[in-house]
Amino acid sequence: MVKASNHDGAMDMDDYLQKYNQWLNAPFIDSQTKAELAAAGEPAEIEDRFYKDLEFGTGGLRGIMGAGTNRVNIYTIRKASFGLANYILDNFGGEGKARGIAIAYDSRHNSQTFAEEAAKVFCACGIKTFLFDELQPTPVLSFAVRHLKCIAGVVITASHNPKEYNGYKVYNQHGCQLVPREADQVIEYVNQVQDIAAVPVSDADWARARGLLDGVGREVLDAYLDAVHAQSLYGDGQAKAGLKIVYTPLHGTGLKPVTSVLARDGFTSVFVVKEQQEPDGSFSTVRTPNPEETEALALGIAKAKAVGADIVLGTDPDCDRVGVAVKHNREYVHLTGNQIGALLVKFVLEQKKADLSPRSTLIKTIVTNDLGAQIALDYGLNVVDTLTGFKFIGDKMTEFEQSGTNEFVAGYEESYGYLVGTHVRDKDAVVATMLICEMAAYHRKRGKTLADALDELYQEYGFYLDHLDSFVLEGINGSAKIDAIMALLRTEGKDILPDVAEVIDYSRGIQDLPKSDVLKFILRDGSWIAVRPSGTEPKLKVYYSIRQPEESLAKAKLELIRGLVSRQIIEI
């Protein structure tokens, strides 16, 4: 008999066919879901939908929407919510029930439905639930958890993933995504939910009548916008009014908060990309709503050319990441996450230098290049590295707040996530957009673009060239290949890659960092290569940070190493 691979909870063929038939015949499965399954037909499609249960991992749930145990749907959302509810009840008891949980959602298809289903499970378990009345950015959810003094939070989003995806991210009482020590406990509770038919689901009207379900309206967003605007660092109103800005929310949640805070901050020439301003779960004008990709800003740049804008900004669907292109020498130049981060560090520290202290600290991730860190060190800051994922930056912020040993100034990651201020514990594209515009206005007044400012940093610190290759390896075979590549690199990576001076294997536990499946190869010239499986997508990610005296040398070295990685590792 043909067998499916038995890893990551995968099932034999008999098992997933049995599960498929159970769903087709179960009375509690709705007719629309059954019709979708009946239409699936092909064995390979059935296998992919049922060969395993969609894992609730350290990043919560994320996957393709659809019918089946390996898909995001109301039943997998209910299962995750019941597991989280049981975790809250067992660990926080009556306090957890009373403080409750906040739920937000983005513009993706089914996001509001999934949020409502989660709320009905929490209410059925007696947990007070605060459900936003309309879609909101992820950083607003992080803020709301602290503002409403909740015990936890959930946001329904798949961030910048393609339209077929959705997800379920969990936040602790500090407004920070769960880190492994917390997520591992929640995962155990979720995995204990074996019978999805037994998950309790309340009626929304019943929950409201008993005071278990409250809506969250404009007042929380206004409080958040107040907190964001409090991070303003540049007060030259004339310079701000003179900056022409094009902004696109890429069909997501950013329109209201971003345009509101820019208006509060004195930016009067803001042009919104009309074709992308309304929420649209199909993301109909872009291949994928990811501001890391230059294509996502194409309509924004076209608008910028038409109005003569100085800068283009685009936020992803849940508005926690922002991409930037700036007008320079009559062209629009895209800036990378590392470049924006370094520029922000320089700008923020220059504006705040009178207020810095020996406790002032910059936090970045291990796959973020070292330019921002070098700048921070020159301003006398402490620099702390965390694992990949802003939740680790948020966790450090909470640690600083509780211990008083350090003072958070800024944090960022190469994947276009930035934070200044302690109003949230996650990356925040709203505050980042405001500060990037302030930074652009500041340099424009001095006759410079952000590209000019970046060149000045390179002249002082050397040229940094960064690149990310993401290799999509889907399904059972893809997962096995990712495992094989990581195993090969652990045993032979130092010999395969050129000029390796040091290998850092984060799976062994480095300093006080949690163990993580990440390898980092430090080269003799200070460049590095990092490799890790994605925690949210079926991808192997390879990060390159090349440091050379000049751009041409960096480009040549990058192409050499990328070719080597592709030939000798990915194509095995």
Summary of the structure (lengths in Angstrom):
residues: 572
radius of gyration: 23.7
end to end distance: 28.0
largest distance: 74.3
contacts: 2071
relative contact order: 0.09
helix: 46%
strand: 20%
